[in-house]
Amino acid sequence: MSETENNELAAGKQSKEPRSNQKLKLLYLAKILLNNTDANHDITLDEILNRLHAYDVTAARKSLYDDIAQLNDFGIKTQKMQYGRTVHYKVIGRAFELAELKLLVDSVAAAKFITEEKSNELIKKLESLTSRQEAATLQRRICCGRVKTMNSDIMKMSMPYTMQIIQAFLFNIAGGIRKRA
């Protein structure tokens, strides 16, 4: 075989082999911590290793300590606790507190000009900003005696004004967070 044929054969073998997810280890680790932990729920190092394995990522315990430290440096603040010989981690800092997310969810659910379908879509997006356990508490139906619109075009016309209100709200919250810190 010529050198060109060997290179093509090697390239073909490489593309047919399953891709390694090792380069995605930090991203999967962040996803695991953000989706499964909060101020009231932690996760053990063994559980983290098992969940990484489900993503086809192998990791040593020692490397995870360094990876979690890198996530802390990046801005995903975690807390390490040790109960006996078992190490637990949890995310302690998020962009929104649970009470703030509940306020936003209730506002979206109560907004008369947002269709039921769009309300559910927005609430799902808000749920992604917290852990699975806290997201479950956001799925609540408030009853305010209002009929939701069926016209999705109304929301498009009202959206710029509504976005200004939401941005002002978020700006005020961020200012309050900075003052507390």
Steps between C-alpha positions, in 0.01 A plus 500: 500500500611853430545758773190688378287184527631437853411857601150468351449165673618644831272802456207268423566291811518811715166633381325165561628465856284648774602850601651546840317738730807567714537851363146572617570385857495850654178588319330179611625553855351851502172365362485227765567744784258766372218256425525287813612725784390817675522648849292211641615209281853370456661221302777259595820464305402140420167619355687754288730225370198281416323781316817583305525133407146521358636768263789267405750709694758340721649693789720438798399633839812718515430658164146588610634704791699708251206522259266625772763758601511616136120533496525714815760719328268526201211623717298188584535526877487168679530393860682186610380311806636183649288262706732233633693381198237608247555825309193697391470805273227751431462820298459793736478798267250541218385793291149480651379398843201266515269778623597718201430215258161440663418868456594484130305176447191645669529816289522301178211274603280797595578711192176518305667586171723188495342187356485185713743327265752785516460521880591133533796546268632799698450320832702203370782741413484653847514150650832441323655771718483285814540140616251225416374499858432873510362498144228261618378768744464749215232291328210650685178630361388833632138592469438865435167480317641622171442347162816451297509637149484272200671752273878458502544820294396710799805380687729600215359853506522525882838331532730806467320678786488183710869437441578851625312425822675164546842654428436776754393236754811290438722808514354591839554145627860498376560833671361360824723193473809715452406711803462185716838363391 
